[in-house]
């Protein structure tokens, strides 16, 4: 028996001899260790004593197996702490185990911290002078990370992250790098699929450590549904690997990933389901078309806008209109900018979200955390908020979900001066937020957003076109020109879809079309065109007028007169002008006009609809000045003018579904 023990502990004994020879102060303790190691197993302990108690954390995810705090009895001398640690080391070595004393304590209590196998515990609890042993565990700061506090927007219980629900009814497919599923943040919350389509890493000296390969995906999964850093902590995440260890993939690989998901959903349907695409590539018609097909099948797709300080419309899948594209803001709610990189912006961005110094799971170890920045992190926040909203309204379409995201968002907090000049008007000034606990928003409520076209060419009568998403109804169309040279706008139908077409005017520098796209309208809507130029466009009986447009054949600026909202609902047409009326029929729909006509010249005039009413149409009415056009910002109609001394009026068309218990007010 002794021969066996000596062989097992040979390396330990050699080190022990070196210690004894070089340091005579420890001779007594080391002799004790030697005697314990060489002690015959058949000899009983000198005294029989009860085992000490053993405790572990009640939160399994926070436990740290293999690391233990040994607490000595009250009155134990500090020297006895060292001797007990030595005794434990000797007993463990005798059975072929190595332990490491990491820390000794002699202040608040006497004891030591030891790193050892759990197989040694039965020996440790029988040591003399030991009161109890506690398994080490993690502790965490209890302040809410700034990003989670920001999406709460101080509408919830202070100091606590308390979303309306945890998104448990929602499934999320994450197309990213691989994910470290054993991390305490996402353990049992992420399932790794058998899909893997990634290119070889660049270079010949790439080290494929798991901590590198899992880095991006692990962090993003934690933002979506992590136990402490997640937005929707009950949502299940399915990992689909389309990015390699360098965070690089291919369009073909992403297409294969989408096809894999589509096949999986056909065999095992999940509803509601979100596809999170925290990556960008160059503009790809094929990738955009595949994303559009996934939305048509009922999925919600959320994508990163990109980190190139550029126009998001130049990248895919960010440029696909059916995808919810997310830009990033910092702690101050300003566009993320880090040196030469920063969030993409422009009309293809739908909403912004926190994306700077976001704390989440790190793949360095199963309990590690780290901070990362970018539009991938921002997109993950929106995916989490979307899961919360879909948990409330699981039958919402992608278009309806986007309207809900915008409705609950915080508006006009981004400084327009921080955006590139060419994108200040077209970039949405909205930062995502969770629903207010007091919100009464229902899935059938009328909600609208503005969709801008790209700017037209500068030639005479050049056009720009804006379209709504699938599932949205275009309730009005307006136009805008920076120098005021425009020939108005018109409504057309192409392949069964309404289009808002803006026309550049004489001497124009390009014009924008602005469509007002709505969900929850619950109405039969149609576009009525003037029978001929100069003749009013009139809605059929029992129809509500939701907006007016007009275009001029001369190429000069075209503003209609005030819409008619009495017993006759129509869009007046001046001589040589064609008017277009957006008319909707519903027994509960009601609309009214609200006008702001300031005295004197004002370069910008605004008028907003009242609470519970939604802006469906926005028009300019010139008093002699040049009107650059009209457009909606949230629930506010904005008109810009120049020249002259009388300015212009802003006219808003405000609509809602009349509550069943309220009489008609307007």
DAFEN-V243917 format. One record per run of one state. SS is the DSSP state (H for helix, E for strand, C for the rest). FROM is the first residue (numbers start at 1). TO is the last residue. If there is no record, write none. Layout:
<<SS:FROM:TO> <SS:FROM:TO>>
This chain:
<<C:1:1> <H:2:8> <C:9:9> <H:10:22> <C:23:23> <H:24:38> <C:39:52> <E:53:55> <C:56:59> <H:60:62> <E:63:72> <C:73:77> <H:78:94> <C:95:99> <E:100:106> <C:107:109> <E:110:115> <C:116:117> <H:118:124> <C:125:129> <E:130:137> <C:138:145> <H:146:152> <C:153:170> <E:171:176> <C:177:189> <E:190:196> <C:197:209> <H:210:213> <C:214:214> <H:215:225> <C:226:235> <E:236:241> <C:242:250> <H:251:267> <C:268:272> <E:273:277> <C:278:280> <E:281:282> <C:283:284> <H:285:296> <C:297:299> <E:300:304> <C:305:307> <E:308:308> <C:309:310> <E:311:311> <H:312:314> <E:315:316> <C:317:323> <E:324:329> <C:330:334> <E:335:335> <C:336:336> <E:337:338> <C:339:340> <E:341:342> <C:343:344> <E:345:345> <C:346:350> <E:351:354> <C:355:357> <E:358:361> <C:362:368> <E:369:372> <C:373:374> <H:375:392> <C:393:397> <H:398:408> <C:409:409> <E:410:411> <C:412:415> <H:416:418> <C:419:420> <H:421:423> <C:424:429> <E:430:431> <C:432:446> <E:447:452> <C:453:462> <E:463:466> <C:467:472> <E:473:480> <C:481:485> <E:486:494> <C:495:496> <E:497:504> <C:505:511> <E:512:519> <C:520:523> <E:524:529> <C:530:536> <E:537:538> <C:539:543> <E:544:552> <C:553:563> <E:564:565> <C:566:568> <E:569:571> <C:572:576> <E:577:585> <C:586:588> <E:589:596> <C:597:603> <E:604:608> <C:609:613> <E:614:622> <C:623:625> <E:626:633> <C:634:635> <E:636:642> <C:643:647> <E:648:657> <C:658:666>>
